[in-house]
Amino acid sequence: MRSIIVITSLFTVLFAGFCFAQPQADGKGRKPPTIEERLKMVNEKICQPLQLDKNQTAKISVVYKEFFTEMDKLIDFKSNPPRMPEKPKVEALAKIRDSKVKKVIPENVFVKYLELEKSTRPPHEGNPPK
């Protein structure tokens, strides 16, 4: 009888552990990366492969910081998952960003920049990253 109580207690504790190990539905969802984390990613995925000097890298970081700040203003973080803004608004911000970047880097490097910039975009459902 004592072994049955011990086994039942063990399974109860294990079951409770499995239940609490699951993510809780608190409505907050996964937090997006901070601007600093995104700037670090831009540095790793764009500035380093393009071999930009420190001055160009600093200017690119300023441009992207402005872009990320404006994007965060457009995103509706109150909904779960966060609702992205309309495509025309995002494209307009991207054009402004790219025009500022074009002033910083040489024309021949800008073509490669456009290819690398695509790798920094967040993955979308139904459109997996390549």
Phi, psi and chi 1 to 4 in degrees:
 res  aa     phi    psi   chi1   chi2   chi3   chi4
   1 MET       -  -39.1 -178.5   70.5  175.8      -
   2 ARG   -64.6  -37.9 -173.6  173.4 -175.5 -175.5
   3 SER   -67.2  -34.0   62.7      -      -      -
   4 ILE   -65.8  -40.2  -67.3  174.8      -      -
   5 ILE   -65.7  -41.8  -67.4  173.6      -      -
   6 VAL   -64.9  -44.9  169.2      -      -      -
   7 ILE   -64.8  -43.1  -68.8  173.0      -      -
   8 THR   -62.6  -43.1  -55.4      -      -      -
   9 SER   -62.7  -42.1  -60.7      -      -      -
  10 LEU   -61.8  -46.7  177.3   67.5      -      -
  11 PHE   -65.9  -35.2  -78.5  118.2      -      -
  12 THR   -64.4  -44.0  -56.5      -      -      -
  13 VAL   -65.2  -43.1  168.8      -      -      -
  14 LEU   -63.1  -43.1  -73.6  174.7      -      -
  15 PHE   -62.8  -43.4  178.6   73.8      -      -
  16 ALA   -63.6  -39.1      -      -      -      -
  17 GLY   -61.9  -43.0      -      -      -      -
  18 PHE   -64.5  -38.9  -75.9  123.1      -      -
  19 CYS   -65.3  -43.0  -69.9      -      -      -
  20 PHE   -79.5  -13.8  -72.1  109.4      -      -
  21 ALA   -78.5  -15.8      -      -      -      -
  22 GLN   -76.6  149.7  -57.6  -57.2  -44.3      -
  23 PRO   -62.4  139.0    9.1  -13.2      -      -
  24 GLN   -85.4  142.8  -60.2  -61.0  -46.0      -
  25 ALA   -85.9   77.6      -      -      -      -
  26 ASP   -95.8    0.3   57.4    0.7      -      -
  27 GLY    84.5   -6.3      -      -      -      -
  28 LYS   -86.0  -33.9  -66.5 -178.6 -177.6  175.8
  29 GLY    69.9 -167.0      -      -      -      -
  30 ARG   -80.7  137.2 -164.9  178.8   76.1  164.0
  31 LYS   -81.3  136.8  -60.7 -135.0 -176.5  -96.2
  32 PRO   -70.6  157.2   24.6  -31.5      -      -
  33 PRO   -64.0  151.1   15.5  -21.7      -      -
  34 THR   -73.0  168.6   63.4      -      -      -
  35 ILE   -62.0  -39.0  -69.6  179.1      -      -
  36 GLU   -63.2  -41.0  -71.4   76.2   22.0      -
  37 GLU   -65.0  -40.0  -68.1  170.2  -22.8      -
  38 ARG   -68.4  -36.1  -71.0 -177.8  -89.2  179.1
  39 LEU   -66.3  -36.9  -72.6  173.6      -      -
  40 LYS   -63.0  -41.8 -177.7  180.0  176.3 -172.7
  41 MET   -63.6  -40.1 -174.4 -128.1   -4.0      -
  42 VAL   -62.6  -41.7  166.0      -      -      -
  43 ASN   -61.8  -43.0 -174.9   34.6      -      -
  44 GLU   -72.2  -39.8  -67.7  171.0   -4.5      -
  45 LYS   -92.6  -18.1  -69.7 -170.9  174.3 -173.0
  46 ILE  -120.9  -58.3  -66.7  177.9      -      -
  47 CYS   -65.3  -45.1  -63.9      -      -      -
  48 GLN   -67.1  -46.8  -70.6  176.8   -3.0      -
  49 PRO   -62.6  -31.2  -23.2   32.2      -      -
  50 LEU   -81.1   -9.0  -66.9  177.7      -      -
  51 GLN    56.1   51.1  -60.8  175.5  -15.1      -
  52 LEU   -80.2  149.8  -58.5  177.1      -      -
  53 ASP   -77.6  174.2   61.7   27.3      -      -
  54 LYS   -62.7  -37.9  -70.2 -175.6  179.5 -171.8
  55 ASN   -63.2  -46.8 -173.9   29.2      -      -
  56 GLN   -65.2  -41.7  -69.5  171.2  -37.3      -
  57 THR   -61.2  -41.9  -58.9      -      -      -
  58 ALA   -63.8  -41.9      -      -      -      -
  59 LYS   -66.8  -40.0  -70.9  178.7 -178.5  177.4
  60 ILE   -62.9  -40.8  -62.6  -73.4      -      -
  61 SER   -62.2  -40.1  -67.2      -      -      -
  62 VAL   -64.2  -43.8  168.6      -      -      -
  63 VAL   -62.1  -46.0  169.0      -      -      -
  64 TYR   -69.2  -33.8  -93.2   89.9      -      -
  65 LYS   -63.2  -42.5 -173.3  171.9 -175.1  173.7
  66 GLU   -61.7  -43.3  -68.5  171.3    1.7      -
  67 PHE   -61.6  -48.4  172.4   73.8      -      -
  68 PHE   -64.5  -36.7  -68.1  142.2      -      -
  69 THR   -64.5  -44.9  -56.7      -      -      -
  70 GLU   -66.4  -38.3  -68.8  -60.4  -43.4      -
  71 MET   -63.6  -42.3  -82.3  -64.4  -68.0      -
  72 ASP   -62.3  -31.0  -74.7  -10.5      -      -
  73 LYS   -68.2  -31.5  -70.0  178.3 -175.6  175.9
  74 LEU   -84.0  -25.5  -66.4  176.7      -      -
  75 ILE   -77.9  135.8  -62.9  172.6      -      -
  76 ASP   -90.5   96.8  179.3   16.7      -      -
  77 PHE   -81.7   -7.5  -73.0  107.4      -      -
  78 LYS   -74.2  -28.0  -66.5  174.7 -174.8  167.6
  79 SER   -83.6  158.5   64.5      -      -      -
  80 ASN  -124.0  112.6 -169.7   14.3      -      -
  81 PRO   -74.5  162.0   28.2  -32.8      -      -
  82 PRO   -55.2  138.0  -23.4   32.1      -      -
  83 ARG   -89.8  125.5 -167.8  174.4  -22.6 -166.8
  84 MET   -77.3  150.7  -64.5  -58.3  -70.8      -
  85 PRO   -71.2  170.3   22.7  -29.2      -      -
  86 GLU   -63.0  149.2  -65.7  107.8   26.1      -
  87 LYS   -58.0  -41.9 -166.3  172.4 -179.1  175.8
  88 PRO   -60.0  -35.8  -21.8   30.0      -      -
  89 LYS   -67.6  -41.3  -69.6 -178.2  180.0 -179.5
  90 VAL   -66.2  -43.0  174.1      -      -      -
  91 GLU   -63.8  -36.3  -70.9  172.9  -11.1      -
  92 ALA   -65.3  -43.5      -      -      -      -
  93 LEU   -63.7  -39.8  -79.3  176.5      -      -
  94 ALA   -65.3  -37.9      -      -      -      -
  95 LYS   -63.8  -42.2  -79.4 -175.8  179.6 -178.5
  96 ILE   -62.3  -45.7  -66.2  168.8      -      -
  97 ARG   -59.6  -48.1  176.2 -159.1   62.8 -151.6
  98 ASP   -65.8  -34.2  -69.8  -17.3      -      -
  99 SER   -67.7  -36.5   67.8      -      -      -
 100 LYS   -68.0  -39.5  -69.5  179.2 -178.8  179.2
 101 VAL   -65.6  -38.2  168.8      -      -      -
 102 LYS   -61.2  -30.9 -166.0  172.6 -171.0  175.8
 103 LYS   -73.1  -22.5  -66.2  175.1 -175.2  176.1
 104 VAL   -89.3  -38.3  174.6      -      -      -
 105 ILE  -109.3  157.4   59.6  176.5      -      -
 106 PRO   -64.5  156.9  -15.4   24.1      -      -
 107 GLU   -59.2  -42.6 -175.1   68.0   35.4      -
 108 ASN   -67.4  -26.8   58.9  -16.2      -      -
 109 VAL   -82.4  -25.9  177.4      -      -      -
 110 PHE   -62.3  -34.9 -174.3   72.6      -      -
 111 VAL   -62.7  -44.2  175.6      -      -      -
 112 LYS   -68.4  -34.1 -172.5  172.3 -179.1 -175.3
 113 TYR   -57.8  -44.6  157.1   77.6      -      -
 114 LEU   -60.0  -36.9  -68.6  174.5      -      -
 115 GLU   -68.9  -43.8  -66.1  173.0   14.2      -
 116 LEU   -69.0  -31.6  -67.5  172.3      -      -
 117 GLU   -61.8  -32.7 -174.3  -87.4  -32.3      -
 118 LYS   -63.0  -29.4  -68.3  177.2 -175.8  175.9
 119 SER   -74.1  -13.8   68.3      -      -      -
 120 THR   -89.3   -9.3   64.0      -      -      -
 121 ARG   -72.5  143.9  -63.6  177.4 -173.8  169.2
 122 PRO   -69.7  147.2   22.7  -29.4      -      -
 123 PRO   -69.8  149.2   22.4  -29.1      -      -
 124 HIS  -118.8  151.0  -63.0  -79.6      -      -
 125 GLU   -63.9  135.4  -68.7 -179.3   21.3      -
 126 GLY    82.0   -7.8      -      -      -      -
 127 ASN  -135.8   70.8 -172.0   15.6      -      -
 128 PRO   -65.6  152.1   22.7  -29.6      -      -
 129 PRO   -65.9  149.3   20.9  -28.0      -      -
 130 LYS   -99.1      -  -65.3  178.4 -178.3  177.5
